[in-house]
């Protein structure tokens, strides 16, 4: 594939279906839904979890969220996938995505705390079309954790690390999602695992996180998706700009109370395609360090301890 530049992202407004996952944060939902309204998707899947048992605040806030997303004032085929019981983050998001991909072959995915720029939608639409038949590309990500760098020779690069803060994928990739990670133990014992991840500390970190996730100690569909993508040796397209801002940090967040990687939105500009499809090793090394993969088991144990304390509170 040769490098090419284009000022047009190649898809009409609203042309790609959107999956929007929500729960109990009306203030965040109101802001992020406004960005979706600006895109005006012709097909919208709203995936909502139900209130936690005995939580009267959840009952009120979940109802308010559902009122907000009912305000669809553009031509749109809307599917409302609402759970009346609380399934938890992992089950609710993954089951909603599976149902959506039974109906459509590609989609943009946003959670209630992921504020997308207008460029995000057009970026996803263009790459979903360009790589629709490219089996090694599994996802298009909108969030960049290193927008201060320009990686590769295009407007985006490829990484082995998927991200869940504003992204897009195809049915052909999501079909490999396995919630219970049945391949995990044989994979972690295989020579391919060591060849794929030669850094010992990263392997230890991932082994621990993936095992805790498979056992249910971490309620995350994102770690499950990461394991599936890595097991399938998939690549993810990452923009050389931050097209999605996570606004969900704070006391009412599930997993992001004490950290803040919510970079401001930055413009991408013309869409120059990279000349090769392969992981950018320098970018991935930076990502490993930033997210603690280089710190090994101690970091992951601290992470799990924080989660346990939150549940007790």
C-alpha positions, -999 to +999 in steps of 0.1 A: +000+000+000+015+033-010+012+065+011-016+087-001-031+119+012-067+129+011-086+158+025-119+139+021-125+111+046-147+094+021-180+088+038-212+107+040-222+121+074-240+095+095-231+067+072-216+043+098-238+028+125-229+039+161-231+018+193-235+041+223-232+024+258-246+042+288-253+036+325-259+061+352-241+093+344-265+119+329-241+148+328-215+128+308-242+113+286-256+147+277-223+159+264-213+128+246-247+123+231-245+158+217-214+148+196-233+118+183-263+140+174-239+162+154-228+131+134-265+121+129-260+084+124-287+067+103-284+036+126-279+039+163-277+012+189-281+024+225-269-002+250-279+006+286-272-013+318-297-014+346-295-001+382-275-020+408-297-039+433-308-017+462-292+015+447-320+041+446-296+067+431-290+043+402-327+040+396-331+077+392-299+083+373-304+054+349-339+067+341-325+102+335-299+088+311-325+070+291-346+101+288-315+120+274-308+094+247-345+092+237-341+127+222-333+116+187-343+145+164-328+133+131-338+105+107-325+075+125-332+038+130-327+034+167-323+001+185-327+004+223-310-025+241-319-018+277-313-041+306-336-038+336-311-056+358-275-047+363-252-069+342-220-051+350-196-034+326-181-065+310-213-084+303-234-054+294-210-038+269-199-071+253-235-085+249-246-052+234-218-052+209-225-088+200-262-080+193-253-050+173-229-069+151-256-095+144-274-066+126-246-046+110-211-054+096-193-024+110-198+002+137-183+030+157-184+024+194-186+051+221-191+049+258-210+076+278-177+093+289-160+094+255-164+128+239-157+125+202-146+152+177-162+155+143-130+142+128-133+110+148-164+099+130-150+107+095-117+091+104-134+059+115-156+058+085-127+062+061-106+035+077-135+011+082-140+012+044-103+011+035-094-019+057-128-037+055-111-067+038-077-065+055-078-094+080-048-082+101-065-049+110-089-055+138-099-020+150-097+017+145-090+037+176-098+074+182-078+080+213-041+088+213-020+087+244+010+102+226-004+131+204+029+150+210+046+126+186+040+119+150+045+082+144+052+067+110+047+083+077+009+088+078-018+105+097-021+073+118+000+042+126-006+006+137-004-008+172-008-042+189-027-025+217-065-019+212-082+008+231-118+012+243-122+050+245-138+056+212-131+031+185-146+012+156-145-024+142-161-049+119-182-079+125-154-100+110-131-089+139-157-089+168-167-125+159-135-136+177-145-120+210-146-147+236-159-135+270-145-164+290-112-164+272-111-202+267-078-200+248-060-182+276-041-208+295-029-227+264-018-195+248+001-183+279+020-215+279+028-215+242+061-205+225+041-181+204+032-161+236+069-156+244+078-148+209+050-122+206+058-105+239+096-108+245+096-083+274+094-104+306+077-077+327+051-070+301+043-108+299+040-109+337+017-079+337-005-092+309-007-127+323-019-114+357-044-090+342-058-115+317-061-143+344-078-120+369-102-108+342-110-143+331-118-153+367-141-122+371-119-103+396-117-074+371-151-065+355-137-054+321-148-062+286-118-041+274-092-065+288-111-094+273-111-076+239-074-068+243-066-105+249-087-116+219-070-091+196-035-100+208-043-137+206-054-132+170-023-111+163-045-082+152-034-046+146-053-014+155-050+019+137-041+048+160-044+085+149-015+109+152-039+132+170-064+128+199-099+125+184-117+114+216-114+129+251-123+108+281-143+130+304-152+102+329-124+106+355-136+113+390-154+098+420-183+084+400-161+065+376-158+027+377-122+023+368-107+058+363-110+076+396-073+082+404-057+086+369-062+110+341-053+103+305-081+124+292-060+144+266-076+174+249-090+170+214-064+178+187-069+181+149-058+154+126-057+173+093-054+156+060-058+118+060-024+105+048-023+067+048+008+049+061+029+031+035+030-002+055+007-022+077+028-032+107+030-023+144+050+008+152+075-007+178+086+027+191+050+038+197+041+005+214+072+008+236+060+042+248+025+029+254+039+000+275+058+024+298+029+049+301+004+022+312+027+004+335+033-027+314+070-022+322+064-022+359+053-058+361+033-076+387+036-050+415+018-024+394-010-048+385-014-059+421-018-023+432-044-018+405-064-048+417-061-036+453-076-003+443-105-020+426-111-042+457-112-011+480-137+006+458-160-025+460-158-024+498-167+012+499 
